Amino acid sequence: MKPTSFLTLVFTLCMTSVFAQKLSSKEKKIIQIVESNQAEAVDFLEKVVNINSGTMNHAGVKEVGMVFQSEFDQIGFNTRWIDLNHINRSGHLFAETRGTKGRKILMIGHLDTVFEKDSPFQKFVRQDSIAFGPGANDMKGGDVIILFALKALFEAGLLNDAQIIVAYTGDEENTGHPLEISRKDLIEAAKRSDIALGYETSTGFNYATVARRGSSGWQVEVSGKRAHSAGIFSEHTGAGAIFEMSRILNSFYEDVRGEEYLTFNPGVILGGTRVDYDTAMSQGEAFGKSNVVAQTAVVTGGLRFISEEQLASTREKMKEIVSQNLPQTHAVISFTDSYPSMAPTEGNLALLRKLNQVSLDLGQGEVQAYNPGRRGAADISFVAQYVDGLDGLGTMGGGAHTPGETVDMRTMEDLTKRTAILLYRLINE
């Protein structure tokens, strides 16, 4: 778990000699089962994608969870639904098999999507080997890989006495607060595990994630002096809330951006005489007139960082900018912790070597470490301080978080094989 630089990890991997080995007879049997189950896996993906599970559609998230729960029950896992309605989230599905053999493995997915019930993008549509669907790639496809890799091991009689926890969270896209409650069970599972494998969207067939940036929320609220617009810029009236908000955002752009792996984005902005903003739903209304100086403005955004040190220094810079108010205005900034960073570690690299060897043995080519600057936050970050891990092991596709989201079904079978063989080897270490 010792942290090291990302470039060192990549260099070390590239300098490590790995050669393809023969698959064992048991591993060949696993491959045959994955192949025979592929049509069923695609049908199952279609089934769960067609159930809307936007984060705030609590009933839909749980319905998807119940569909998966039934499948895990059938392959010998002990399952439980963890209700989180008391923090305005649906809940999580956990499935576990408790044994004494091999490495203790935590497999992480999520049930929710960014597409709520009012989204026009609701259905799974196949077009040859590509399918469109809300959450098909992010990340119900990864959830299906987890299930069908384990299903193959079960059908081959190779899950006996294994130590595996599957954790499907129900609020990855819009995490419930406080985090001490919404991620309590995930962290406790990590503390009982040796390895964490995350099935967020793959960044490419020959990449895996050994480090991820963390995520923090921020909100700026500005108040100004309401007055007739004829007096704007005067000593008595001042600049108004919208000009002050514009100054702040422009200063963020000019003076804060530029550090490696650091990004920040204002996602919603409202301003006018009156503003009503619903933080939970990330939506609101504003009223104002062109001849009235704006009294209120609000903006919310996200911040991505590679280390806690980078997060702290960035927040200080933002606070300083917010404090330098234009005449007759006042601004405050607040921050919310969301996802910690997943630092690159030597243990993560060791896992990548194992995955790389599996891929070579399957004839799928070398697997390399992906640049963390091009990855967002994910649930594996909450457990990164407790266990070695890899992420980005899910399906391939494009257009995540957009109405053009796709999943590539040509690679889904091969990625399921890769996971199944990796699990088999970890179970038998």
C-alpha positions as CSV (number, residue, x, y, z in Angstrom):
1,M,0.0,0.0,0.0
2,K,3.1,2.3,-0.1
3,P,2.3,5.3,-2.4
4,T,4.6,5.9,-5.3
5,S,4.5,8.1,-8.3
6,F,2.2,7.2,-11.3
7,L,5.1,7.5,-13.7
8,T,7.2,5.1,-11.6
9,L,4.3,2.6,-11.7
10,V,4.1,2.7,-15.4
11,F,7.9,2.5,-15.9
12,T,8.1,-0.5,-13.5
13,L,5.3,-2.3,-15.3
14,C,6.9,-1.7,-18.7
15,M,10.3,-3.1,-17.4
16,T,8.7,-6.2,-15.9
17,S,9.0,-9.3,-18.1
18,V,5.8,-11.2,-18.5
19,F,5.2,-14.2,-20.8
20,A,2.1,-15.9,-21.8
21,Q,1.4,-19.2,-20.0
22,K,-0.9,-22.0,-20.7
23,L,-4.4,-22.0,-19.2
24,S,-5.1,-24.9,-16.8
25,S,-7.9,-27.3,-17.6
26,K,-10.0,-25.7,-14.9
27,E,-9.4,-22.3,-16.4
28,K,-10.4,-23.5,-19.9
29,K,-13.6,-24.8,-18.4
30,I,-14.3,-21.4,-16.9
31,I,-13.8,-19.8,-20.4
32,Q,-16.2,-22.3,-22.0
33,I,-18.9,-21.4,-19.4
34,V,-18.5,-17.7,-19.9
35,E,-18.9,-18.2,-23.7
36,S,-22.0,-20.3,-23.2
37,N,-23.6,-17.7,-20.9
38,Q,-22.8,-14.7,-23.0
39,A,-26.2,-14.4,-24.7
40,E,-27.9,-14.6,-21.3
41,A,-25.5,-11.9,-19.9
42,V,-26.5,-9.5,-22.7
43,D,-30.2,-10.2,-22.1
44,F,-29.7,-9.6,-18.4
45,L,-28.0,-6.3,-19.1
46,E,-31.0,-5.2,-21.2
47,K,-33.3,-6.2,-18.4
48,V,-31.6,-4.1,-15.7
49,V,-31.0,-1.1,-18.1
50,N,-34.7,-1.0,-18.8
51,I,-35.4,-0.4,-15.1
52,N,-34.9,3.3,-14.4
53,S,-32.5,3.7,-11.5
54,G,-31.6,7.4,-11.4
55,T,-30.1,8.0,-8.0
56,M,-33.1,9.8,-6.7
57,N,-35.5,7.2,-8.0
58,H,-35.3,5.2,-4.9
59,A,-37.8,2.5,-5.9
60,G,-36.0,2.0,-9.2
61,V,-32.6,1.6,-7.6
62,K,-33.9,-1.0,-5.2
63,E,-35.8,-2.8,-8.0
64,V,-32.5,-3.2,-9.9
65,G,-30.9,-4.4,-6.7
66,M,-33.6,-7.0,-6.2
67,V,-33.0,-8.4,-9.7
68,F,-29.3,-8.8,-8.9
69,Q,-30.0,-10.1,-5.4
70,S,-32.1,-13.0,-6.9
71,E,-29.2,-14.0,-9.1
72,F,-26.6,-13.9,-6.3
73,D,-28.9,-16.0,-4.1
74,Q,-28.9,-18.7,-6.8
75,I,-25.1,-19.0,-6.9
76,G,-24.7,-19.4,-3.1
77,F,-24.1,-15.9,-1.9
78,N,-25.6,-14.5,1.3
79,T,-27.3,-11.3,0.3
80,R,-28.7,-8.3,2.1
81,W,-30.2,-4.9,1.2
82,I,-29.0,-2.0,3.3
83,D,-31.7,0.6,3.5
84,L,-30.6,4.3,3.4
85,N,-34.0,6.1,3.1
86,H,-33.1,7.9,6.3
87,I,-30.4,9.9,4.4
88,N,-32.6,10.3,1.2
89,R,-31.0,7.5,-0.7
90,S,-32.3,4.1,-1.7
91,G,-29.6,1.7,-0.3
92,H,-27.0,-0.8,-1.2
93,L,-26.9,-4.5,-2.2
94,F,-24.2,-6.6,-0.6
95,A,-23.6,-10.3,-1.5
96,E,-21.0,-12.4,0.3
97,T,-19.5,-15.8,0.4
98,R,-17.5,-16.6,3.6
99,G,-14.8,-19.1,3.4
100,T,-11.1,-19.6,4.3
101,K,-9.5,-20.0,0.9
102,G,-7.2,-17.6,-0.9
103,R,-7.3,-13.8,-1.0
104,K,-10.3,-11.9,0.5
105,I,-11.8,-10.0,-2.4
106,L,-14.1,-7.1,-2.5
107,M,-15.8,-6.4,-5.8
108,I,-17.4,-3.0,-6.3
109,G,-20.2,-1.8,-8.6
110,H,-23.2,0.6,-8.4
111,L,-26.8,0.3,-9.2
112,D,-27.7,3.9,-9.9
113,T,-27.4,6.1,-13.0
114,V,-27.4,9.8,-13.8
115,F,-30.7,9.4,-15.7
116,E,-33.7,10.2,-13.5
117,K,-37.3,9.2,-14.2
118,D,-37.9,12.4,-16.2
119,S,-35.0,11.7,-18.6
120,P,-36.1,11.0,-22.2
121,F,-33.3,8.4,-22.4
122,Q,-34.8,5.3,-20.9
123,K,-34.5,2.2,-23.1
124,F,-31.8,-0.4,-24.1
125,V,-31.6,-0.5,-27.9
126,R,-29.3,-2.9,-29.7
127,Q,-27.6,-2.0,-33.0
128,D,-25.5,-5.0,-34.0
129,S,-22.6,-5.3,-31.5
130,I,-23.3,-1.9,-29.9
131,A,-26.1,-1.1,-27.5
132,F,-27.5,2.3,-26.4
133,G,-29.0,2.6,-22.9
134,P,-29.0,4.7,-19.8
135,G,-26.3,3.3,-17.5
136,A,-25.6,0.5,-19.9
137,N,-21.9,1.2,-19.6
138,D,-21.8,3.3,-16.4
139,M,-22.1,1.0,-14.9
140,K,-24.7,-1.8,-15.2
141,G,-22.4,-3.4,-17.7
142,G,-19.7,-3.7,-15.1
143,D,-22.2,-5.1,-12.6
144,V,-23.1,-7.8,-15.1
145,I,-19.4,-8.7,-15.6
146,I,-19.1,-9.2,-11.9
147,L,-22.2,-11.4,-11.7
148,F,-21.4,-13.5,-14.8
149,A,-17.8,-14.0,-13.9
150,L,-18.8,-15.4,-10.5
151,K,-21.6,-17.4,-12.1
152,A,-19.0,-19.1,-14.3
153,L,-16.9,-20.0,-11.3
154,F,-20.0,-21.3,-9.5
155,E,-21.1,-23.5,-12.4
156,A,-17.5,-24.8,-12.6
157,G,-17.6,-25.7,-8.9
158,L,-14.8,-23.4,-8.2
159,L,-16.3,-21.0,-5.7
160,N,-16.2,-23.4,-2.8
161,D,-14.7,-21.8,0.4
162,A,-14.0,-18.5,-1.4
163,Q,-13.9,-15.2,0.4
164,I,-15.7,-12.7,-1.8
165,I,-17.8,-9.6,-1.0
166,V,-19.8,-8.0,-3.8
167,A,-20.9,-4.4,-3.0
168,Y,-23.3,-2.6,-5.3
169,T,-23.9,0.9,-4.0
170,G,-27.1,2.7,-4.8
171,D,-25.8,6.3,-4.8
172,E,-22.5,6.5,-6.6
173,E,-23.6,9.1,-9.0
174,N,-25.0,11.4,-6.2
175,T,-23.5,10.2,-2.9
176,G,-25.7,10.4,0.2
177,H,-24.6,12.4,3.2
178,P,-23.2,12.1,5.7
179,L,-20.5,9.9,4.1
180,E,-20.0,8.3,7.5
181,I,-23.4,6.6,6.9
182,S,-23.5,6.2,3.1
183,R,-20.1,4.5,2.9
184,K,-19.9,2.8,6.3
185,D,-20.7,-0.7,5.0
186,L,-18.4,-0.4,2.1
187,I,-15.5,0.7,4.3
188,E,-16.2,-2.1,6.8
189,A,-16.2,-4.6,3.9
190,A,-12.8,-3.3,2.8
191,K,-11.4,-3.7,6.3
192,R,-12.2,-7.4,6.0
193,S,-10.7,-7.8,2.6
194,D,-7.2,-8.0,1.0
195,I,-8.0,-6.7,-2.5
196,A,-10.6,-4.4,-4.0
197,L,-11.7,-4.7,-7.7
198,G,-13.8,-1.9,-9.1
199,Y,-15.9,-2.3,-12.2
200,E,-16.5,1.2,-13.3
201,T,-16.3,1.8,-17.1
202,S,-13.2,0.6,-18.8
203,T,-11.0,3.3,-20.4
204,G,-9.8,0.9,-23.0
205,F,-9.5,-2.9,-23.6
206,N,-5.8,-2.8,-22.6
207,Y,-5.9,-0.4,-19.6
208,A,-6.8,-0.7,-15.9
209,T,-6.9,2.0,-13.3
210,V,-4.3,2.0,-10.4
211,A,-5.0,5.6,-9.3
212,R,-8.0,7.9,-9.4
213,R,-8.6,11.5,-8.6
214,G,-10.8,12.5,-5.7
215,S,-13.9,14.6,-5.9
216,S,-15.1,17.5,-3.8
217,G,-18.2,19.7,-4.1
218,W,-18.2,23.5,-3.8
219,Q,-20.9,26.2,-3.7
220,V,-20.6,30.0,-3.9
221,E,-23.4,32.2,-2.7
222,V,-23.4,35.9,-3.4
223,S,-25.6,38.7,-2.1
224,G,-25.8,42.2,-3.5
225,K,-27.9,45.3,-3.0
226,R,-31.2,45.3,-4.8
227,A,-31.8,48.6,-6.6
228,H,-32.8,50.3,-9.8
229,S,-30.3,49.4,-12.5
230,A,-29.7,53.1,-13.3
231,G,-27.6,53.2,-10.1
232,I,-25.4,50.2,-10.8
233,F,-21.6,50.8,-10.2
234,S,-22.4,53.8,-8.0
235,E,-21.0,53.9,-4.5
236,H,-24.5,53.4,-3.0
237,T,-25.6,50.5,-5.2
238,G,-22.4,48.7,-6.0
239,A,-21.8,45.9,-8.6
240,G,-24.7,43.5,-7.9
241,A,-24.6,39.8,-7.2
242,I,-24.2,38.6,-10.8
243,F,-21.1,40.8,-11.5
244,E,-19.6,39.6,-8.3
245,M,-20.2,36.0,-9.2
246,S,-18.7,36.6,-12.7
247,R,-15.6,38.0,-11.1
248,I,-15.2,35.0,-8.8
249,L,-15.6,32.5,-11.6
250,N,-13.3,34.3,-13.9
251,S,-10.6,34.5,-11.1
252,F,-11.0,30.8,-10.5
253,Y,-10.3,30.3,-14.2
254,E,-7.4,32.7,-14.4
255,D,-5.7,32.0,-11.0
256,V,-6.5,28.5,-9.8
257,R,-6.4,26.3,-12.9
258,G,-3.2,24.8,-14.3
259,E,-2.0,22.3,-11.8
260,E,-1.5,18.7,-13.0
261,Y,-4.5,16.5,-12.3
262,L,-6.5,19.4,-10.9
263,T,-9.8,20.4,-12.5
264,F,-12.9,22.2,-11.3
265,N,-16.2,22.8,-13.0
266,P,-19.2,25.1,-12.2
267,G,-22.2,22.9,-13.0
268,V,-25.2,25.1,-12.2
269,I,-25.5,28.8,-11.9
270,L,-28.6,31.0,-11.0
271,G,-28.8,34.7,-10.4
272,G,-31.4,37.5,-10.1
273,T,-33.7,39.2,-7.7
274,R,-34.8,35.9,-6.3
275,V,-33.2,32.5,-6.5
276,D,-34.7,29.1,-5.4
277,Y,-32.2,26.3,-5.6
278,D,-32.7,22.7,-4.6
279,T,-29.3,21.3,-3.7
280,A,-30.5,17.6,-3.6
281,M,-31.9,17.7,-7.1
282,S,-29.3,20.2,-8.5
283,Q,-32.0,22.3,-10.0
284,G,-33.8,25.6,-9.3
285,E,-35.5,28.8,-10.5
286,A,-34.4,32.4,-10.7
287,F,-36.4,35.6,-11.2
288,G,-35.0,38.9,-12.2
289,K,-35.5,41.9,-14.5
290,S,-33.0,43.8,-16.7
291,N,-33.8,47.1,-14.9
292,V,-33.1,45.6,-11.4
293,V,-29.7,45.0,-9.9
294,A,-29.4,41.4,-9.0
295,Q,-29.6,40.7,-5.3
296,T,-28.7,37.0,-5.3
297,A,-26.5,34.5,-7.2
298,V,-25.5,30.9,-6.5
299,V,-23.2,28.5,-8.3
300,T,-22.4,24.9,-7.5
301,G,-19.6,22.8,-8.9
302,G,-17.2,20.0,-8.5
303,L,-13.4,19.8,-7.9
304,R,-11.1,16.9,-8.9
305,F,-7.7,16.3,-7.2
306,I,-5.0,13.7,-7.0
307,S,-4.0,14.2,-3.3
308,E,-5.3,15.6,-0.1
309,E,-2.6,18.2,-0.2
310,Q,-3.7,19.4,-3.6
311,L,-7.3,19.6,-2.4
312,A,-6.3,21.7,0.6
313,S,-4.2,24.2,-1.3
314,T,-6.9,24.6,-4.0
315,R,-9.6,25.3,-1.4
316,E,-7.4,28.0,0.2
317,K,-6.9,29.7,-3.2
318,M,-10.7,29.7,-3.9
319,K,-11.5,31.1,-0.4
320,E,-9.0,34.0,-0.9
321,I,-10.6,34.9,-4.3
322,V,-14.2,34.8,-2.8
323,S,-13.2,37.1,0.0
324,Q,-12.2,40.0,-2.3
325,N,-15.7,41.3,-2.9
326,L,-16.8,44.0,-5.4
327,P,-18.5,47.1,-3.8
328,Q,-21.8,46.4,-1.9
329,T,-21.5,42.6,-2.4
330,H,-20.7,39.7,-0.1
331,A,-19.8,36.2,-1.1
332,V,-19.2,32.9,0.8
333,I,-17.9,29.6,-0.4
334,S,-18.6,26.2,1.2
335,F,-17.2,22.8,0.4
336,T,-18.5,19.3,0.7
337,D,-16.3,16.2,0.8
338,S,-17.4,13.5,-1.6
339,Y,-14.7,11.1,-2.9
340,P,-11.2,10.8,-1.6
341,S,-8.4,10.2,-4.1
342,M,-7.0,6.7,-4.9
343,A,-3.3,7.2,-4.7
344,P,-1.0,5.0,-6.8
345,T,0.6,2.3,-4.7
346,E,3.1,-0.5,-5.1
347,G,0.3,-3.0,-4.1
348,N,-1.9,-1.7,-6.9
349,L,0.9,-2.2,-9.3
350,A,1.4,-5.8,-8.1
351,L,-2.3,-6.4,-8.8
352,L,-2.0,-4.9,-12.3
353,R,0.8,-7.4,-13.0
354,K,-1.5,-10.2,-12.1
355,L,-4.2,-8.9,-14.3
356,N,-1.7,-8.3,-17.1
357,Q,-0.6,-11.9,-16.9
358,V,-4.2,-13.2,-17.1
359,S,-4.7,-11.0,-20.2
360,L,-1.6,-12.4,-21.8
361,D,-2.5,-15.9,-21.0
362,L,-5.9,-15.4,-22.7
363,G,-4.2,-13.9,-25.7
364,Q,-5.8,-10.5,-25.1
365,G,-2.6,-8.5,-25.0
366,E,-0.9,-6.4,-22.4
367,V,-2.8,-4.4,-19.8
368,Q,-1.3,-1.0,-18.8
369,A,-1.9,1.6,-16.1
370,Y,-4.3,4.3,-17.2
371,N,-3.5,8.0,-16.6
372,P,-5.4,9.1,-13.4
373,G,-5.7,12.6,-14.8
374,R,-8.3,11.3,-17.2
375,R,-10.4,9.4,-14.7
376,G,-13.0,10.8,-12.3
377,A,-13.9,9.7,-8.8
378,A,-15.4,6.3,-7.9
379,D,-16.4,4.2,-4.9
380,I,-13.1,2.4,-4.9
381,S,-11.5,5.6,-3.6
382,F,-13.3,5.2,-0.3
383,V,-11.5,1.9,0.4
384,A,-8.1,2.7,-1.2
385,Q,-6.5,3.4,2.1
386,Y,-7.4,0.0,3.4
387,V,-6.7,-2.4,0.5
388,D,-4.8,-2.7,-2.7
389,G,-7.0,-2.3,-5.7
390,L,-7.7,-1.9,-9.4
391,D,-10.6,-0.1,-11.1
392,G,-11.8,0.4,-14.6
393,L,-12.5,-3.3,-15.1
394,G,-16.0,-2.9,-16.4
395,T,-17.4,-2.7,-19.9
396,M,-16.2,-0.6,-22.8
397,G,-18.4,2.0,-24.4
398,G,-18.8,5.7,-24.9
399,G,-21.0,8.7,-24.1
400,A,-21.3,8.1,-20.4
401,H,-23.7,10.5,-18.7
402,T,-25.1,11.5,-22.0
403,P,-28.2,10.4,-24.0
404,G,-25.8,8.8,-26.4
405,E,-24.3,6.3,-23.9
406,T,-23.2,3.0,-25.5
407,V,-21.8,-0.3,-24.4
408,D,-19.6,-2.4,-26.7
409,M,-21.0,-6.0,-26.4
410,R,-18.1,-7.3,-28.6
411,T,-15.6,-6.9,-25.7
412,M,-18.0,-7.8,-22.8
413,E,-17.4,-11.5,-23.1
414,D,-13.6,-11.1,-23.2
415,L,-13.6,-8.8,-20.2
416,T,-15.8,-11.3,-18.3
417,K,-13.3,-14.0,-19.0
418,R,-10.5,-11.8,-17.8
419,T,-12.3,-11.2,-14.5
420,A,-13.2,-14.8,-14.0
421,I,-9.7,-16.1,-14.5
422,L,-8.2,-13.4,-12.3
423,L,-10.7,-14.3,-9.5
424,Y,-9.9,-18.0,-9.9
425,R,-6.2,-17.3,-9.4
426,L,-6.7,-15.0,-6.5
427,I,-9.0,-17.5,-4.8
428,N,-6.3,-20.2,-5.2
429,E,-3.2,-18.1,-4.0
